[in-house]
């Protein structure tokens, strides 16, 4: 059990670091538009204080953290030009060494709340007409 917990800690730290790599990548002037937009969405979601699928929902609540977010990170990193990725990995390493507080994306949180409100309104309208 101890080995599993240690593996999960390393994995979570890796995701945090890769999110910051993408943070620097989307700000890089030489990042092409497709990987830039994928990185923007992944970083916005990862740094949002609110999950699209709340963690208290059984199984689905952790789906975004375990599957969707890592796949988004993998896709963005695979599409990133190697030189941009290398520079941004160095910046992320410096960020990590300096223990700078991780940014929070409040805009993404507001967007997620709006998605949930739209879904609730749509469900209410659907049931209202039945």
Secondary structure, DSSP 8 states (H G I E B T S, - for coil): -HHHHHHHHHHHHHHHHHHHHHHHHHH-TT--HHHHHHHHHHHHHHT-SS-SS-TTSTTHHHHIIIIIHHHHHHHHHHHS-HHHHHHHHHHHHHHHHTT------HHHHHHHHHHHHHHHHHHHHHHHT-
